[in-house]
Amino acid sequence: MKLFKDSQGLVYYGPAVGYVLCAYVTGFVGLFAASAVVNALATLLLAHAMIIAAYLIHECGHNLVFVRARHNA
């Protein structure tokens, strides 16, 4: 059974999802560091990860990622 609409879907969306997950974890850990510089960089990393996640949600909203609309939801 085909999961992604595009045959290269895992190649396109897999790294993006992996980046978002890693950036969220790293960013949240960085927010609780004692250094103000690390806090600022963690904030920027989290903001960037949220933007990438928003793009992914947007694509799912147009049913462009997965074959089934239920999976996109």
Predicted model as a PDB file, atoms N, CA, C, CB and O in Angstrom, pLDDT in the B-factor column:
MODEL        1                                                                  
ATOM      1  N   MET A   1       0.845  -1.188   0.000  1.00 70.00           N  
ATOM      2  CA  MET A   1       0.000   0.000   0.000  1.00 70.00           C  
ATOM      3  C   MET A   1       0.890   1.252   0.000  1.00 70.00           C  
ATOM      4  CB  MET A   1      -0.961  -0.002   1.233  1.00 70.00           C  
ATOM      5  O   MET A   1       1.894   1.313   0.710  1.00 70.00           O  
ATOM      6  N   LYS A   2       0.520   2.205  -0.774  1.00 83.00           N  
ATOM      7  CA  LYS A   2       1.265   3.458  -0.894  1.00 83.00           C  
ATOM      8  C   LYS A   2       0.863   4.395   0.243  1.00 83.00           C  
ATOM      9  CB  LYS A   2       1.010   4.128  -2.277  1.00 83.00           C  
ATOM     10  O   LYS A   2      -0.322   4.667   0.438  1.00 83.00           O  
ATOM     11  N   LEU A   3       1.847   4.887   0.988  1.00 85.00           N  
ATOM     12  CA  LEU A   3       1.569   5.773   2.126  1.00 85.00           C  
ATOM     13  C   LEU A   3       1.643   7.243   1.729  1.00 85.00           C  
ATOM     14  CB  LEU A   3       2.551   5.497   3.263  1.00 85.00           C  
ATOM     15  O   LEU A   3       0.759   8.027   2.071  1.00 85.00           O  
ATOM     16  N   PHE A   4       2.709   7.619   0.999  1.00 86.00           N  
ATOM     17  CA  PHE A   4       2.898   9.003   0.599  1.00 86.00           C  
ATOM     18  C   PHE A   4       2.353   9.231  -0.810  1.00 86.00           C  
ATOM     19  CB  PHE A   4       4.382   9.385   0.668  1.00 86.00           C  
ATOM     20  O   PHE A   4       2.379   8.328  -1.646  1.00 86.00           O  
ATOM     21  N   LYS A   5       1.863  10.437  -1.065  1.00 85.00           N  
ATOM     22  CA  LYS A   5       1.367  10.761  -2.404  1.00 85.00           C  
ATOM     23  C   LYS A   5       2.483  10.715  -3.426  1.00 85.00           C  
ATOM     24  CB  LYS A   5       0.710  12.137  -2.415  1.00 85.00           C  
ATOM     25  O   LYS A   5       2.296  10.227  -4.540  1.00 85.00           O  
ATOM     26  N   ASP A   6       3.638  11.220  -3.049  1.00 84.00           N  
ATOM     27  CA  ASP A   6       4.793  11.226  -3.941  1.00 84.00           C  
ATOM     28  C   ASP A   6       5.660  10.012  -3.615  1.00 84.00           C  
ATOM     29  CB  ASP A   6       5.611  12.556  -3.802  1.00 84.00           C  
ATOM     30  O   ASP A   6       5.800   9.646  -2.448  1.00 84.00           O  
ATOM     31  N   SER A   7       6.230   9.397  -4.617  1.00 84.00           N  
ATOM     32  CA  SER A   7       7.073   8.229  -4.373  1.00 84.00           C  
ATOM     33  C   SER A   7       8.318   8.595  -3.559  1.00 84.00           C  
ATOM     34  CB  SER A   7       7.486   7.590  -5.701  1.00 84.00           C  
ATOM     35  O   SER A   7       8.900   7.728  -2.907  1.00 84.00           O  
ATOM     36  N   GLN A   8       8.725   9.841  -3.587  1.00 87.00           N  
ATOM     37  CA  GLN A   8       9.874  10.329  -2.820  1.00 87.00           C  
ATOM     38  C   GLN A   8       9.445  10.996  -1.513  1.00 87.00           C  
ATOM     39  CB  GLN A   8      10.686  11.312  -3.660  1.00 87.00           C  
ATOM     40  O   GLN A   8      10.228  11.735  -0.916  1.00 87.00           O  
ATOM     41  N   GLY A   9       8.226  10.751  -1.064  1.00 86.00           N  
ATOM     42  CA  GLY A   9       7.683  11.421   0.118  1.00 86.00           C  
ATOM     43  C   GLY A   9       8.522  11.243   1.366  1.00 86.00           C  
ATOM     44  O   GLY A   9       8.742  12.200   2.110  1.00 86.00           O  
ATOM     45  N   LEU A  10       8.995  10.022   1.604  1.00 88.00           N  
ATOM     46  CA  LEU A  10       9.810   9.783   2.789  1.00 88.00           C  
ATOM     47  C   LEU A  10      11.127  10.538   2.710  1.00 88.00           C  
ATOM     48  CB  LEU A  10      10.070   8.292   2.963  1.00 88.00           C  
ATOM     49  O   LEU A  10      11.642  11.006   3.725  1.00 88.00           O  
ATOM     50  N   VAL A  11      11.671  10.658   1.507  1.00 92.00           N  
ATOM     51  CA  VAL A  11      12.926  11.395   1.313  1.00 92.00           C  
ATOM     52  C   VAL A  11      12.717  12.882   1.598  1.00 92.00           C  
ATOM     53  CB  VAL A  11      13.462  11.194  -0.128  1.00 92.00           C  
ATOM     54  O   VAL A  11      13.596  13.536   2.160  1.00 92.00           O  
ATOM     55  N   TYR A  12      11.556  13.416   1.212  1.00 89.00           N  
ATOM     56  CA  TYR A  12      11.284  14.842   1.403  1.00 89.00           C  
ATOM     57  C   TYR A  12      10.845  15.159   2.829  1.00 89.00           C  
ATOM     58  CB  TYR A  12      10.217  15.303   0.426  1.00 89.00           C  
ATOM     59  O   TYR A  12      11.380  16.074   3.455  1.00 89.00           O  
ATOM     60  N   TYR A  13       9.886  14.416   3.337  1.00 91.00           N  
ATOM     61  CA  TYR A  13       9.262  14.759   4.612  1.00 91.00           C  
ATOM     62  C   TYR A  13       9.958  14.133   5.813  1.00 91.00           C  
ATOM     63  CB  TYR A  13       7.826  14.337   4.599  1.00 91.00           C  
ATOM     64  O   TYR A  13       9.883  14.676   6.916  1.00 91.00           O  
ATOM     65  N   GLY A  14      10.629  13.012   5.624  1.00 90.00           N  
ATOM     66  CA  GLY A  14      11.314  12.342   6.730  1.00 90.00           C  
ATOM     67  C   GLY A  14      12.362  13.216   7.404  1.00 90.00           C  
ATOM     68  O   GLY A  14      12.321  13.386   8.623  1.00 90.00           O  
ATOM     69  N   PRO A  15      13.303  13.777   6.643  1.00 94.00           N  
ATOM     70  CA  PRO A  15      14.293  14.648   7.280  1.00 94.00           C  
ATOM     71  C   PRO A  15      13.676  15.899   7.913  1.00 94.00           C  
ATOM     72  CB  PRO A  15      15.332  15.061   6.264  1.00 94.00           C  
ATOM     73  O   PRO A  15      14.167  16.384   8.932  1.00 94.00           O  
ATOM     74  N   ALA A  16      12.626  16.410   7.327  1.00 94.00           N  
ATOM     75  CA  ALA A  16      11.977  17.598   7.896  1.00 94.00           C  
ATOM     76  C   ALA A  16      11.356  17.270   9.254  1.00 94.00           C  
ATOM     77  CB  ALA A  16      10.895  18.141   6.932  1.00 94.00           C  
ATOM     78  O   ALA A  16      11.492  18.041  10.205  1.00 94.00           O  
ATOM     79  N   VAL A  17      10.686  16.145   9.342  1.00 93.00           N  
ATOM     80  CA  VAL A  17      10.094  15.738  10.618  1.00 93.00           C  
ATOM     81  C   VAL A  17      11.190  15.432  11.637  1.00 93.00           C  
ATOM     82  CB  VAL A  17       9.179  14.504  10.426  1.00 93.00           C  
ATOM     83  O   VAL A  17      11.071  15.797  12.807  1.00 93.00           O  
ATOM     84  N   GLY A  18      12.250  14.769  11.198  1.00 95.00           N  
ATOM     85  CA  GLY A  18      13.368  14.485  12.093  1.00 95.00           C  
ATOM     86  C   GLY A  18      14.014  15.754  12.621  1.00 95.00           C  
ATOM     87  O   GLY A  18      14.346  15.845  13.803  1.00 95.00           O  
ATOM     88  N   TYR A  19      14.191  16.729  11.744  1.00 97.00           N  
ATOM     89  CA  TYR A  19      14.762  18.013  12.156  1.00 97.00           C  
ATOM     90  C   TYR A  19      13.866  18.693  13.188  1.00 97.00           C  
ATOM     91  CB  TYR A  19      14.963  18.933  10.935  1.00 97.00           C  
ATOM     92  O   TYR A  19      14.345  19.194  14.204  1.00 97.00           O  
ATOM     93  N   VAL A  20      12.576  18.705  12.919  1.00 97.00           N  
ATOM     94  CA  VAL A  20      11.640  19.368  13.833  1.00 97.00           C  
ATOM     95  C   VAL A  20      11.700  18.712  15.211  1.00 97.00           C  
ATOM     96  CB  VAL A  20      10.193  19.314  13.271  1.00 97.00           C  
ATOM     97  O   VAL A  20      11.759  19.406  16.226  1.00 97.00           O  
ATOM     98  N   LEU A  21      11.687  17.394  15.250  1.00 97.00           N  
ATOM     99  CA  LEU A  21      11.722  16.699  16.540  1.00 97.00           C  
ATOM    100  C   LEU A  21      13.030  16.972  17.288  1.00 97.00           C  
ATOM    101  CB  LEU A  21      11.542  15.190  16.334  1.00 97.00           C  
ATOM    102  O   LEU A  21      13.015  17.271  18.482  1.00 97.00           O  
ATOM    103  N   CYS A  22      14.143  16.869  16.595  1.00 98.00           N  
ATOM    104  CA  CYS A  22      15.445  17.129  17.233  1.00 98.00           C  
ATOM    105  C   CYS A  22      15.569  18.585  17.683  1.00 98.00           C  
ATOM    106  CB  CYS A  22      16.591  16.786  16.266  1.00 98.00           C  
ATOM    107  O   CYS A  22      16.086  18.865  18.764  1.00 98.00           O  
ATOM    108  N   ALA A  23      15.095  19.498  16.852  1.00 98.00           N  
ATOM    109  CA  ALA A  23      15.188  20.917  17.194  1.00 98.00           C  
ATOM    110  C   ALA A  23      14.294  21.261  18.381  1.00 98.00           C  
ATOM    111  CB  ALA A  23      14.812  21.778  15.989  1.00 98.00           C  
ATOM    112  O   ALA A  23      14.671  22.083  19.216  1.00 98.00           O  
ATOM    113  N   TYR A  24      13.113  20.644  18.469  1.00 97.00           N  
ATOM    114  CA  TYR A  24      12.242  20.891  19.619  1.00 97.00           C  
ATOM    115  C   TYR A  24      12.931  20.435  20.905  1.00 97.00           C  
ATOM    116  CB  TYR A  24      10.884  20.162  19.445  1.00 97.00           C  
ATOM    117  O   TYR A  24      12.980  21.177  21.886  1.00 97.00           O  
ATOM    118  N   VAL A  25      13.458  19.220  20.893  1.00 97.00           N  
ATOM    119  CA  VAL A  25      14.106  18.692  22.098  1.00 97.00           C  
ATOM    120  C   VAL A  25      15.322  19.535  22.468  1.00 97.00           C  
ATOM    121  CB  VAL A  25      14.523  17.223  21.890  1.00 97.00           C  
ATOM    122  O   VAL A  25      15.473  19.931  23.623  1.00 97.00           O  
ATOM    123  N   THR A  26      16.185  19.810  21.498  1.00 97.00           N  
ATOM    124  CA  THR A  26      17.379  20.602  21.754  1.00 97.00           C  
ATOM    125  C   THR A  26      17.012  22.016  22.213  1.00 97.00           C  
ATOM    126  CB  THR A  26      18.253  20.661  20.497  1.00 97.00           C  
ATOM    127  O   THR A  26      17.632  22.557  23.129  1.00 97.00           O  
ATOM    128  N   GLY A  27      16.013  22.603  21.579  1.00 97.00           N  
ATOM    129  CA  GLY A  27      15.593  23.953  21.946  1.00 97.00           C  
ATOM    130  C   GLY A  27      15.039  24.034  23.353  1.00 97.00           C  
ATOM    131  O   GLY A  27      15.360  24.961  24.097  1.00 97.00           O  
ATOM    132  N   PHE A  28      14.202  23.062  23.728  1.00 96.00           N  
ATOM    133  CA  PHE A  28      13.649  23.081  25.083  1.00 96.00           C  
ATOM    134  C   PHE A  28      14.725  22.854  26.132  1.00 96.00           C  
ATOM    135  CB  PHE A  28      12.562  22.027  25.225  1.00 96.00           C  
ATOM    136  O   PHE A  28      14.700  23.478  27.193  1.00 96.00           O  
ATOM    137  N   VAL A  29      15.665  21.970  25.848  1.00 96.00           N  
ATOM    138  CA  VAL A  29      16.773  21.766  26.785  1.00 96.00           C  
ATOM    139  C   VAL A  29      17.597  23.051  26.898  1.00 96.00           C  
ATOM    140  CB  VAL A  29      17.672  20.579  26.328  1.00 96.00           C  
ATOM    141  O   VAL A  29      18.004  23.437  27.994  1.00 96.00           O  
ATOM    142  N   GLY A  30      17.838  23.704  25.771  1.00 97.00           N  
ATOM    143  CA  GLY A  30      18.615  24.933  25.777  1.00 97.00           C  
ATOM    144  C   GLY A  30      17.950  26.082  26.503  1.00 97.00           C  
ATOM    145  O   GLY A  30      18.627  26.983  26.997  1.00 97.00           O  
ATOM    146  N   LEU A  31      16.625  26.058  26.571  1.00 95.00           N  
ATOM    147  CA  LEU A  31      15.923  27.132  27.287  1.00 95.00           C  
ATOM    148  C   LEU A  31      16.212  27.122  28.778  1.00 95.00           C  
ATOM    149  CB  LEU A  31      14.430  27.017  27.065  1.00 95.00           C  
ATOM    150  O   LEU A  31      16.121  28.155  29.442  1.00 95.00           O  
ATOM    151  N   PHE A  32      16.562  25.955  29.301  1.00 95.00           N  
ATOM    152  CA  PHE A  32      16.804  25.847  30.741  1.00 95.00           C  
ATOM    153  C   PHE A  32      18.286  25.896  31.095  1.00 95.00           C  
ATOM    154  CB  PHE A  32      16.205  24.565  31.266  1.00 95.00           C  
ATOM    155  O   PHE A  32      18.658  25.610  32.233  1.00 95.00           O  
ATOM    156  N   ALA A  33      19.126  26.251  30.146  1.00 95.00           N  
ATOM    157  CA  ALA A  33      20.557  26.397  30.412  1.00 95.00           C  
ATOM    158  C   ALA A  33      20.814  27.693  31.172  1.00 95.00           C  
ATOM    159  CB  ALA A  33      21.367  26.374  29.094  1.00 95.00           C  
ATOM    160  O   ALA A  33      19.998  28.614  31.147  1.00 95.00           O  
ATOM    161  N   ALA A  34      21.941  27.749  31.837  1.00 95.00           N  
ATOM    162  CA  ALA A  34      22.277  28.933  32.644  1.00 95.00           C  
ATOM    163  C   ALA A  34      22.767  30.096  31.792  1.00 95.00           C  
ATOM    164  CB  ALA A  34      23.338  28.579  33.674  1.00 95.00           C  
ATOM    165  O   ALA A  34      22.722  31.246  32.230  1.00 95.00           O  
ATOM    166  N   SER A  35      23.226  29.814  30.602  1.00 96.00           N  
ATOM    167  CA  SER A  35      23.804  30.845  29.746  1.00 96.00           C  
ATOM    168  C   SER A  35      22.727  31.595  28.957  1.00 96.00           C  
ATOM    169  CB  SER A  35      24.814  30.221  28.786  1.00 96.00           C  
ATOM    170  O   SER A  35      21.828  30.988  28.375  1.00 96.00           O  
ATOM    171  N   ALA A  36      22.836  32.915  28.951  1.00 96.00           N  
ATOM    172  CA  ALA A  36      21.893  33.729  28.183  1.00 96.00           C  
ATOM    173  C   ALA A  36      22.082  33.534  26.679  1.00 96.00           C  
ATOM    174  CB  ALA A  36      22.056  35.209  28.542  1.00 96.00           C  
ATOM    175  O   ALA A  36      21.122  33.610  25.913  1.00 96.00           O  
ATOM    176  N   VAL A  37      23.312  33.283  26.266  1.00 97.00           N  
ATOM    177  CA  VAL A  37      23.583  33.044  24.846  1.00 97.00           C  
ATOM    178  C   VAL A  37      22.924  31.748  24.391  1.00 97.00           C  
ATOM    179  CB  VAL A  37      25.102  32.993  24.583  1.00 97.00           C  
ATOM    180  O   VAL A  37      22.327  31.690  23.316  1.00 97.00           O  
ATOM    181  N   VAL A  38      23.036  30.707  25.216  1.00 97.00           N  
ATOM    182  CA  VAL A  38      22.394  29.433  24.885  1.00 97.00           C  
ATOM    183  C   VAL A  38      20.883  29.609  24.865  1.00 97.00           C  
ATOM    184  CB  VAL A  38      22.798  28.328  25.895  1.00 97.00           C  
ATOM    185  O   VAL A  38      20.212  29.048  23.998  1.00 97.00           O  
ATOM    186  N   ASN A  39      20.340  30.366  25.791  1.00 97.00           N  
ATOM    187  CA  ASN A  39      18.894  30.641  25.814  1.00 97.00           C  
ATOM    188  C   ASN A  39      18.448  31.328  24.529  1.00 97.00           C  
ATOM    189  CB  ASN A  39      18.530  31.513  27.029  1.00 97.00           C  
ATOM    190  O   ASN A  39      17.417  30.972  23.959  1.00 97.00           O  
ATOM    191  N   ALA A  40      19.212  32.301  24.078  1.00 97.00           N  
ATOM    192  CA  ALA A  40      18.857  33.026  22.854  1.00 97.00           C  
ATOM    193  C   ALA A  40      18.928  32.111  21.633  1.00 97.00           C  
ATOM    194  CB  ALA A  40      19.785  34.237  22.661  1.00 97.00           C  
ATOM    195  O   ALA A  40      18.040  32.131  20.781  1.00 97.00           O  
ATOM    196  N   LEU A  41      19.985  31.314  21.555  1.00 97.00           N  
ATOM    197  CA  LEU A  41      20.109  30.382  20.421  1.00 97.00           C  
ATOM    198  C   LEU A  41      19.014  29.316  20.450  1.00 97.00           C  
ATOM    199  CB  LEU A  41      21.491  29.708  20.433  1.00 97.00           C  
ATOM    200  O   LEU A  41      18.497  28.924  19.404  1.00 97.00           O  
ATOM    201  N   ALA A  42      18.667  28.852  21.641  1.00 97.00           N  
ATOM    202  CA  ALA A  42      17.594  27.868  21.773  1.00 97.00           C  
ATOM    203  C   ALA A  42      16.257  28.463  21.334  1.00 97.00           C  
ATOM    204  CB  ALA A  42      17.501  27.364  23.224  1.00 97.00           C  
ATOM    205  O   ALA A  42      15.443  27.778  20.714  1.00 97.00           O  
ATOM    206  N   THR A  43      16.035  29.716  21.650  1.00 97.00           N  
ATOM    207  CA  THR A  43      14.805  30.384  21.227  1.00 97.00           C  
ATOM    208  C   THR A  43      14.735  30.474  19.710  1.00 97.00           C  
ATOM    209  CB  THR A  43      14.712  31.786  21.843  1.00 97.00           C  
ATOM    210  O   THR A  43      13.687  30.220  19.117  1.00 97.00           O  
ATOM    211  N   LEU A  44      15.848  30.835  19.084  1.00 98.00           N  
ATOM    212  CA  LEU A  44      15.881  30.896  17.621  1.00 98.00           C  
ATOM    213  C   LEU A  44      15.691  29.516  16.993  1.00 98.00           C  
ATOM    214  CB  LEU A  44      17.199  31.503  17.150  1.00 98.00           C  
ATOM    215  O   LEU A  44      14.991  29.379  15.990  1.00 98.00           O  
ATOM    216  N   LEU A  45      16.308  28.508  17.577  1.00 98.00           N  
ATOM    217  CA  LEU A  45      16.151  27.148  17.065  1.00 98.00           C  
ATOM    218  C   LEU A  45      14.703  26.689  17.171  1.00 98.00           C  
ATOM    219  CB  LEU A  45      17.066  26.181  17.823  1.00 98.00           C  
ATOM    220  O   LEU A  45      14.167  26.103  16.231  1.00 98.00           O  
ATOM    221  N   LEU A  46      14.074  26.951  18.300  1.00 97.00           N  
ATOM    222  CA  LEU A  46      12.667  26.590  18.469  1.00 97.00           C  
ATOM    223  C   LEU A  46      11.776  27.333  17.480  1.00 97.00           C  
ATOM    224  CB  LEU A  46      12.215  26.883  19.896  1.00 97.00           C  
ATOM    225  O   LEU A  46      10.853  26.750  16.912  1.00 97.00           O  
ATOM    226  N   ALA A  47      12.047  28.595  17.278  1.00 98.00           N  
ATOM    227  CA  ALA A  47      11.245  29.372  16.328  1.00 98.00           C  
ATOM    228  C   ALA A  47      11.381  28.796  14.917  1.00 98.00           C  
ATOM    229  CB  ALA A  47      11.673  30.859  16.344  1.00 98.00           C  
ATOM    230  O   ALA A  47      10.389  28.679  14.197  1.00 98.00           O  
ATOM    231  N   HIS A  48      12.593  28.440  14.523  1.00 98.00           N  
ATOM    232  CA  HIS A  48      12.796  27.869  13.201  1.00 98.00           C  
ATOM    233  C   HIS A  48      12.101  26.515  13.078  1.00 98.00           C  
ATOM    234  CB  HIS A  48      14.291  27.727  12.908  1.00 98.00           C  
ATOM    235  O   HIS A  48      11.486  26.224  12.052  1.00 98.00           O  
ATOM    236  N   ALA A  49      12.195  25.696  14.107  1.00 98.00           N  
ATOM    237  CA  ALA A  49      11.524  24.397  14.087  1.00 98.00           C  
ATOM    238  C   ALA A  49      10.013  24.555  13.993  1.00 98.00           C  
ATOM    239  CB  ALA A  49      11.887  23.594  15.333  1.00 98.00           C  
ATOM    240  O   ALA A  49       9.346  23.773  13.316  1.00 98.00           O  
ATOM    241  N   MET A  50       9.473  25.556  14.665  1.00 97.00           N  
ATOM    242  CA  MET A  50       8.026  25.796  14.597  1.00 97.00           C  
ATOM    243  C   MET A  50       7.604  26.250  13.208  1.00 97.00           C  
ATOM    244  CB  MET A  50       7.608  26.841  15.633  1.00 97.00           C  
ATOM    245  O   MET A  50       6.513  25.907  12.753  1.00 97.00           O  
ATOM    246  N   ILE A  51       8.438  27.003  12.538  1.00 98.00           N  
ATOM    247  CA  ILE A  51       8.128  27.428  11.171  1.00 98.00           C  
ATOM    248  C   ILE A  51       8.129  26.230  10.234  1.00 98.00           C  
ATOM    249  CB  ILE A  51       9.139  28.486  10.685  1.00 98.00           C  
ATOM    250  O   ILE A  51       7.231  26.091   9.404  1.00 98.00           O  
ATOM    251  N   ILE A  52       9.129  25.364  10.359  1.00 97.00           N  
ATOM    252  CA  ILE A  52       9.184  24.167   9.518  1.00 97.00           C  
ATOM    253  C   ILE A  52       7.977  23.266   9.821  1.00 97.00           C  
ATOM    254  CB  ILE A  52      10.522  23.391   9.748  1.00 97.00           C  
ATOM    255  O   ILE A  52       7.372  22.715   8.902  1.00 97.00           O  
ATOM    256  N   ALA A  53       7.629  23.116  11.091  1.00 97.00           N  
ATOM    257  CA  ALA A  53       6.463  22.315  11.458  1.00 97.00           C  
ATOM    258  C   ALA A  53       5.184  22.924  10.880  1.00 97.00           C  
ATOM    259  CB  ALA A  53       6.353  22.196  12.991  1.00 97.00           C  
ATOM    260  O   ALA A  53       4.288  22.196  10.451  1.00 97.00           O  
ATOM    261  N   ALA A  54       5.097  24.241  10.868  1.00 97.00           N  
ATOM    262  CA  ALA A  54       3.919  24.895  10.292  1.00 97.00           C  
ATOM    263  C   ALA A  54       3.810  24.621   8.793  1.00 97.00           C  
ATOM    264  CB  ALA A  54       3.972  26.407  10.545  1.00 97.00           C  
ATOM    265  O   ALA A  54       2.711  24.423   8.276  1.00 97.00           O  
ATOM    266  N   TYR A  55       4.951  24.607   8.093  1.00 96.00           N  
ATOM    267  CA  TYR A  55       4.928  24.255   6.669  1.00 96.00           C  
ATOM    268  C   TYR A  55       4.437  22.824   6.464  1.00 96.00           C  
ATOM    269  CB  TYR A  55       6.327  24.424   6.053  1.00 96.00           C  
ATOM    270  O   TYR A  55       3.671  22.554   5.539  1.00 96.00           O  
ATOM    271  N   LEU A  56       4.873  21.919   7.320  1.00 93.00           N  
ATOM    272  CA  LEU A  56       4.430  20.534   7.202  1.00 93.00           C  
ATOM    273  C   LEU A  56       2.921  20.412   7.469  1.00 93.00           C  
ATOM    274  CB  LEU A  56       5.218  19.641   8.177  1.00 93.00           C  
ATOM    275  O   LEU A  56       2.214  19.687   6.768  1.00 93.00           O  
ATOM    276  N   ILE A  57       2.452  21.118   8.472  1.00 94.00           N  
ATOM    277  CA  ILE A  57       1.015  21.103   8.771  1.00 94.00           C  
ATOM    278  C   ILE A  57       0.225  21.698   7.613  1.00 94.00           C  
ATOM    279  CB  ILE A  57       0.719  21.881  10.073  1.00 94.00           C  
ATOM    280  O   ILE A  57      -0.853  21.214   7.267  1.00 94.00           O  
ATOM    281  N   HIS A  58       0.768  22.746   7.023  1.00 95.00           N  
ATOM    282  CA  HIS A  58       0.111  23.378   5.881  1.00 95.00           C  
ATOM    283  C   HIS A  58      -0.017  22.386   4.721  1.00 95.00           C  
ATOM    284  CB  HIS A  58       0.895  24.632   5.432  1.00 95.00           C  
ATOM    285  O   HIS A  58      -1.073  22.287   4.096  1.00 95.00           O  
ATOM    286  N   GLU A  59       1.055  21.660   4.440  1.00 92.00           N  
ATOM    287  CA  GLU A  59       1.020  20.663   3.365  1.00 92.00           C  
ATOM    288  C   GLU A  59       0.001  19.570   3.672  1.00 92.00           C  
ATOM    289  CB  GLU A  59       2.414  20.043   3.157  1.00 92.00           C  
ATOM    290  O   GLU A  59      -0.726  19.127   2.782  1.00 92.00           O  
ATOM    291  N   CYS A  60      -0.052  19.141   4.916  1.00 91.00           N  
ATOM    292  CA  CYS A  60      -1.049  18.134   5.303  1.00 91.00           C  
ATOM    293  C   CYS A  60      -2.465  18.689   5.175  1.00 91.00           C  
ATOM    294  CB  CYS A  60      -0.800  17.656   6.745  1.00 91.00           C  
ATOM    295  O   CYS A  60      -3.391  17.958   4.822  1.00 91.00           O  
ATOM    296  N   GLY A  61      -2.632  19.965   5.457  1.00 92.00           N  
ATOM    297  CA  GLY A  61      -3.950  20.593   5.328  1.00 92.00           C  
ATOM    298  C   GLY A  61      -4.465  20.585   3.901  1.00 92.00           C  
ATOM    299  O   GLY A  61      -5.675  20.586   3.674  1.00 92.00           O  
ATOM    300  N   HIS A  62      -3.561  20.577   2.944  1.00 91.00           N  
ATOM    301  CA  HIS A  62      -3.938  20.497   1.534  1.00 91.00           C  
ATOM    302  C   HIS A  62      -3.937  19.054   1.027  1.00 91.00           C  
ATOM    303  CB  HIS A  62      -2.991  21.343   0.690  1.00 91.00           C  
ATOM    304  O   HIS A  62      -4.074  18.812  -0.172  1.00 91.00           O  
ATOM    305  N   ASN A  63      -3.782  18.095   1.952  1.00 89.00           N  
ATOM    306  CA  ASN A  63      -3.743  16.663   1.619  1.00 89.00           C  
ATOM    307  C   ASN A  63      -2.656  16.345   0.600  1.00 89.00           C  
ATOM    308  CB  ASN A  63      -5.099  16.209   1.081  1.00 89.00           C  
ATOM    309  O   ASN A  63      -2.888  15.575  -0.333  1.00 89.00           O  
ATOM    310  N   LEU A  64      -1.478  16.927   0.767  1.00 88.00           N  
ATOM    311  CA  LEU A  64      -0.389  16.725  -0.176  1.00 88.00           C  
ATOM    312  C   LEU A  64       0.672  15.745   0.300  1.00 88.00           C  
ATOM    313  CB  LEU A  64       0.250  18.026  -0.471  1.00 88.00           C  
ATOM    314  O   LEU A  64       1.527  15.346  -0.491  1.00 88.00           O  
ATOM    315  N   VAL A  65       0.644  15.344   1.570  1.00 88.00           N  
ATOM    316  CA  VAL A  65       1.703  14.491   2.091  1.00 88.00           C  
ATOM    317  C   VAL A  65       1.333  13.017   1.955  1.00 88.00           C  
ATOM    318  CB  VAL A  65       1.990  14.831   3.555  1.00 88.00           C  
ATOM    319  O   VAL A  65       2.061  12.249   1.327  1.00 88.00           O  
ATOM    320  N   PHE A  66       0.216  12.625   2.536  1.00 88.00           N  
ATOM    321  CA  PHE A  66      -0.196  11.231   2.548  1.00 88.00           C  
ATOM    322  C   PHE A  66      -1.311  10.986   1.549  1.00 88.00           C  
ATOM    323  CB  PHE A  66      -0.641  10.821   3.942  1.00 88.00           C  
ATOM    324  O   PHE A  66      -2.003  11.915   1.134  1.00 88.00           O  
ATOM    325  N   VAL A  67      -1.477   9.735   1.169  1.00 89.00           N  
ATOM    326  CA  VAL A  67      -2.500   9.380   0.194  1.00 89.00           C  
ATOM    327  C   VAL A  67      -3.896   9.577   0.798  1.00 89.00           C  
ATOM    328  CB  VAL A  67      -2.313   7.918  -0.281  1.00 89.00           C  
ATOM    329  O   VAL A  67      -4.784  10.135   0.154  1.00 89.00           O  
ATOM    330  N   ARG A  68      -4.077   9.120   2.026  1.00 89.00           N  
ATOM    331  CA  ARG A  68      -5.388   9.209   2.674  1.00 89.00           C  
ATOM    332  C   ARG A  68      -5.551  10.542   3.418  1.00 89.00           C  
ATOM    333  CB  ARG A  68      -5.581   8.031   3.649  1.00 89.00           C  
ATOM    334  O   ARG A  68      -4.637  11.005   4.101  1.00 89.00           O  
ATOM    335  N   ALA A  69      -6.702  11.126   3.271  1.00 88.00           N  
ATOM    336  CA  ALA A  69      -6.974  12.389   3.963  1.00 88.00           C  
ATOM    337  C   ALA A  69      -6.933  12.197   5.479  1.00 88.00           C  
ATOM    338  CB  ALA A  69      -8.344  12.952   3.536  1.00 88.00           C  
ATOM    339  O   ALA A  69      -6.548  13.108   6.212  1.00 88.00           O  
ATOM    340  N   ARG A  70      -7.322  11.036   5.938  1.00 91.00           N  
ATOM    341  CA  ARG A  70      -7.308  10.735   7.374  1.00 91.00           C  
ATOM    342  C   ARG A  70      -5.884  10.829   7.933  1.00 91.00           C  
ATOM    343  CB  ARG A  70      -7.893   9.326   7.637  1.00 91.00           C  
ATOM    344  O   ARG A  70      -5.679  11.324   9.042  1.00 91.00           O  
ATOM    345  N   HIS A  71      -4.928  10.362   7.178  1.00 87.00           N  
ATOM    346  CA  HIS A  71      -3.535  10.418   7.636  1.00 87.00           C  
ATOM    347  C   HIS A  71      -3.023  11.853   7.635  1.00 87.00           C  
ATOM    348  CB  HIS A  71      -2.638   9.537   6.748  1.00 87.00           C  
ATOM    349  O   HIS A  71      -2.239  12.223   8.508  1.00 87.00           O  
ATOM    350  N   ASN A  72      -3.446  12.659   6.681  1.00 87.00           N  
ATOM    351  CA  ASN A  72      -3.052  14.059   6.657  1.00 87.00           C  
ATOM    352  C   ASN A  72      -3.644  14.834   7.831  1.00 87.00           C  
ATOM    353  CB  ASN A  72      -3.477  14.695   5.349  1.00 87.00           C  
ATOM    354  O   ASN A  72      -3.036  15.779   8.334  1.00 87.00           O  
ATOM    355  N   ALA A  73      -4.829  14.427   8.258  1.00 88.00           N  
ATOM    356  CA  ALA A  73      -5.484  15.106   9.381  1.00 88.00           C  
ATOM    357  C   ALA A  73      -4.739  14.829  10.662  1.00 88.00           C  
ATOM    358  CB  ALA A  73      -6.948  14.665   9.515  1.00 88.00           C  
ATOM    359  O   ALA A  73      -5.134  15.312  11.723  1.00 88.00           O  
TER     360      ALA A  73                                                      
ENDMDL                                                                          
END                                                                             
